Amino acid sequence: MDTKFDLEKIGQDVVYVKPILAADLPADMQEQVGDLEELFAVHNASGEQLAVVADRKLAFHLARENDMNPVRVH
């Protein structure tokens, strides 16, 4: 247990995937989502929204393609 960790680097590659309602998006984005009622947002550890995609599977794929570790938010 003498291993040193740089705590500032831990979690930098973690992103959070959470469902969002299309109705909660800005009007210009709502026009682009068509009939979808639920989408999935990808956020970094600071809470900044990085992307909004059509489904959970795509959100996880997008994160992994960008060398991030996605986790689900309830």
PyMOL commands that place a pseudoatom at each C-alpha (Angstrom):
pseudoatom trace, name=CA, resn=MET, resi=1, chain=A, elem=C, hetatm=0, pos=[0.000, 0.000, 0.000]
pseudoatom trace, name=CA, resn=ASP, resi=2, chain=A, elem=C, hetatm=0, pos=[2.932, 2.331, -0.513]
pseudoatom trace, name=CA, resn=THR, resi=3, chain=A, elem=C, hetatm=0, pos=[1.925, 3.085, -4.102]
pseudoatom trace, name=CA, resn=LYS, resi=4, chain=A, elem=C, hetatm=0, pos=[1.556, 6.804, -4.730]
pseudoatom trace, name=CA, resn=PHE, resi=5, chain=A, elem=C, hetatm=0, pos=[-1.332, 8.064, -6.839]
pseudoatom trace, name=CA, resn=ASP, resi=6, chain=A, elem=C, hetatm=0, pos=[-1.728, 11.410, -8.510]
pseudoatom trace, name=CA, resn=LEU, resi=7, chain=A, elem=C, hetatm=0, pos=[-5.234, 12.153, -7.268]
pseudoatom trace, name=CA, resn=GLU, resi=8, chain=A, elem=C, hetatm=0, pos=[-5.697, 14.980, -9.759]
pseudoatom trace, name=CA, resn=LYS, resi=9, chain=A, elem=C, hetatm=0, pos=[-5.375, 12.529, -12.655]
pseudoatom trace, name=CA, resn=ILE, resi=10, chain=A, elem=C, hetatm=0, pos=[-7.733, 9.911, -11.257]
pseudoatom trace, name=CA, resn=GLY, resi=11, chain=A, elem=C, hetatm=0, pos=[-11.102, 10.252, -12.931]
pseudoatom trace, name=CA, resn=GLN, resi=12, chain=A, elem=C, hetatm=0, pos=[-9.992, 12.585, -15.699]
pseudoatom trace, name=CA, resn=ASP, resi=13, chain=A, elem=C, hetatm=0, pos=[-10.932, 10.010, -18.302]
pseudoatom trace, name=CA, resn=VAL, resi=14, chain=A, elem=C, hetatm=0, pos=[-14.286, 9.188, -16.697]
pseudoatom trace, name=CA, resn=VAL, resi=15, chain=A, elem=C, hetatm=0, pos=[-17.442, 10.513, -18.329]
pseudoatom trace, name=CA, resn=TYR, resi=16, chain=A, elem=C, hetatm=0, pos=[-20.982, 10.201, -17.067]
pseudoatom trace, name=CA, resn=VAL, resi=17, chain=A, elem=C, hetatm=0, pos=[-23.887, 9.086, -19.244]
pseudoatom trace, name=CA, resn=LYS, resi=18, chain=A, elem=C, hetatm=0, pos=[-27.357, 10.118, -18.174]
pseudoatom trace, name=CA, resn=PRO, resi=19, chain=A, elem=C, hetatm=0, pos=[-30.793, 10.135, -19.770]
pseudoatom trace, name=CA, resn=ILE, resi=20, chain=A, elem=C, hetatm=0, pos=[-32.333, 13.495, -20.580]
pseudoatom trace, name=CA, resn=LEU, resi=21, chain=A, elem=C, hetatm=0, pos=[-35.721, 14.471, -21.933]
pseudoatom trace, name=CA, resn=ALA, resi=22, chain=A, elem=C, hetatm=0, pos=[-35.918, 16.072, -25.357]
pseudoatom trace, name=CA, resn=ALA, resi=23, chain=A, elem=C, hetatm=0, pos=[-38.385, 18.563, -23.863]
pseudoatom trace, name=CA, resn=ASP, resi=24, chain=A, elem=C, hetatm=0, pos=[-35.600, 19.855, -21.583]
pseudoatom trace, name=CA, resn=LEU, resi=25, chain=A, elem=C, hetatm=0, pos=[-33.303, 20.723, -24.493]
pseudoatom trace, name=CA, resn=PRO, resi=26, chain=A, elem=C, hetatm=0, pos=[-33.049, 24.207, -25.997]
pseudoatom trace, name=CA, resn=ALA, resi=27, chain=A, elem=C, hetatm=0, pos=[-35.618, 24.836, -28.761]
pseudoatom trace, name=CA, resn=ASP, resi=28, chain=A, elem=C, hetatm=0, pos=[-33.046, 24.673, -31.582]
pseudoatom trace, name=CA, resn=MET, resi=29, chain=A, elem=C, hetatm=0, pos=[-31.910, 21.233, -30.428]
pseudoatom trace, name=CA, resn=GLN, resi=30, chain=A, elem=C, hetatm=0, pos=[-35.486, 19.999, -29.984]
pseudoatom trace, name=CA, resn=GLU, resi=31, chain=A, elem=C, hetatm=0, pos=[-36.088, 20.660, -33.680]
pseudoatom trace, name=CA, resn=GLN, resi=32, chain=A, elem=C, hetatm=0, pos=[-33.192, 18.356, -34.560]
pseudoatom trace, name=CA, resn=VAL, resi=33, chain=A, elem=C, hetatm=0, pos=[-34.208, 15.318, -32.486]
pseudoatom trace, name=CA, resn=GLY, resi=34, chain=A, elem=C, hetatm=0, pos=[-37.416, 14.550, -34.328]
pseudoatom trace, name=CA, resn=ASP, resi=35, chain=A, elem=C, hetatm=0, pos=[-39.760, 12.200, -32.473]
pseudoatom trace, name=CA, resn=LEU, resi=36, chain=A, elem=C, hetatm=0, pos=[-37.261, 11.134, -29.812]
pseudoatom trace, name=CA, resn=GLU, resi=37, chain=A, elem=C, hetatm=0, pos=[-38.517, 11.765, -26.286]
pseudoatom trace, name=CA, resn=GLU, resi=38, chain=A, elem=C, hetatm=0, pos=[-35.412, 10.594, -24.414]
pseudoatom trace, name=CA, resn=LEU, resi=39, chain=A, elem=C, hetatm=0, pos=[-31.774, 11.128, -25.325]
pseudoatom trace, name=CA, resn=PHE, resi=40, chain=A, elem=C, hetatm=0, pos=[-28.495, 10.542, -23.520]
pseudoatom trace, name=CA, resn=ALA, resi=41, chain=A, elem=C, hetatm=0, pos=[-26.025, 13.205, -22.453]
pseudoatom trace, name=CA, resn=VAL, resi=42, chain=A, elem=C, hetatm=0, pos=[-22.321, 12.623, -21.878]
pseudoatom trace, name=CA, resn=HIS, resi=43, chain=A, elem=C, hetatm=0, pos=[-20.734, 14.785, -19.160]
pseudoatom trace, name=CA, resn=ASN, resi=44, chain=A, elem=C, hetatm=0, pos=[-17.158, 15.116, -17.913]
pseudoatom trace, name=CA, resn=ALA, resi=45, chain=A, elem=C, hetatm=0, pos=[-16.223, 14.970, -14.225]
pseudoatom trace, name=CA, resn=SER, resi=46, chain=A, elem=C, hetatm=0, pos=[-16.748, 18.745, -13.938]
pseudoatom trace, name=CA, resn=GLY, resi=47, chain=A, elem=C, hetatm=0, pos=[-20.338, 18.391, -15.124]
pseudoatom trace, name=CA, resn=GLU, resi=48, chain=A, elem=C, hetatm=0, pos=[-19.709, 19.928, -18.538]
pseudoatom trace, name=CA, resn=GLN, resi=49, chain=A, elem=C, hetatm=0, pos=[-21.962, 18.438, -21.195]
pseudoatom trace, name=CA, resn=LEU, resi=50, chain=A, elem=C, hetatm=0, pos=[-19.808, 17.022, -23.969]
pseudoatom trace, name=CA, resn=ALA, resi=51, chain=A, elem=C, hetatm=0, pos=[-22.402, 15.410, -26.217]
pseudoatom trace, name=CA, resn=VAL, resi=52, chain=A, elem=C, hetatm=0, pos=[-26.052, 14.502, -26.632]
pseudoatom trace, name=CA, resn=VAL, resi=53, chain=A, elem=C, hetatm=0, pos=[-26.867, 11.346, -28.581]
pseudoatom trace, name=CA, resn=ALA, resi=54, chain=A, elem=C, hetatm=0, pos=[-29.921, 9.295, -29.482]
pseudoatom trace, name=CA, resn=ASP, resi=55, chain=A, elem=C, hetatm=0, pos=[-29.370, 6.247, -27.279]
pseudoatom trace, name=CA, resn=ARG, resi=56, chain=A, elem=C, hetatm=0, pos=[-27.383, 4.854, -24.358]
pseudoatom trace, name=CA, resn=LYS, resi=57, chain=A, elem=C, hetatm=0, pos=[-25.410, 2.370, -26.430]
pseudoatom trace, name=CA, resn=LEU, resi=58, chain=A, elem=C, hetatm=0, pos=[-24.217, 5.149, -28.738]
pseudoatom trace, name=CA, resn=ALA, resi=59, chain=A, elem=C, hetatm=0, pos=[-23.220, 7.313, -25.761]
pseudoatom trace, name=CA, resn=PHE, resi=60, chain=A, elem=C, hetatm=0, pos=[-21.041, 4.535, -24.347]
pseudoatom trace, name=CA, resn=HIS, resi=61, chain=A, elem=C, hetatm=0, pos=[-19.552, 3.812, -27.772]
pseudoatom trace, name=CA, resn=LEU, resi=62, chain=A, elem=C, hetatm=0, pos=[-18.764, 7.497, -28.336]
pseudoatom trace, name=CA, resn=ALA, resi=63, chain=A, elem=C, hetatm=0, pos=[-17.017, 7.738, -24.976]
pseudoatom trace, name=CA, resn=ARG, resi=64, chain=A, elem=C, hetatm=0, pos=[-14.905, 4.633, -25.571]
pseudoatom trace, name=CA, resn=GLU, resi=65, chain=A, elem=C, hetatm=0, pos=[-13.958, 5.770, -29.081]
pseudoatom trace, name=CA, resn=ASN, resi=66, chain=A, elem=C, hetatm=0, pos=[-12.556, 8.909, -27.443]
pseudoatom trace, name=CA, resn=ASP, resi=67, chain=A, elem=C, hetatm=0, pos=[-10.520, 6.981, -24.850]
pseudoatom trace, name=CA, resn=MET, resi=68, chain=A, elem=C, hetatm=0, pos=[-12.924, 7.757, -22.027]
pseudoatom trace, name=CA, resn=ASN, resi=69, chain=A, elem=C, hetatm=0, pos=[-14.423, 5.425, -19.422]
pseudoatom trace, name=CA, resn=PRO, resi=70, chain=A, elem=C, hetatm=0, pos=[-18.201, 5.879, -19.369]
pseudoatom trace, name=CA, resn=VAL, resi=71, chain=A, elem=C, hetatm=0, pos=[-20.315, 5.247, -16.286]
pseudoatom trace, name=CA, resn=ARG, resi=72, chain=A, elem=C, hetatm=0, pos=[-24.063, 5.451, -15.942]
pseudoatom trace, name=CA, resn=VAL, resi=73, chain=A, elem=C, hetatm=0, pos=[-25.758, 8.079, -13.776]
pseudoatom trace, name=CA, resn=HIS, resi=74, chain=A, elem=C, hetatm=0, pos=[-29.143, 7.165, -12.306]
for i in range(1, 74): cmd.bond("trace and resi %d" % i, "trace and resi %d" % (i + 1))
show_as sticks, trace
zoom trace
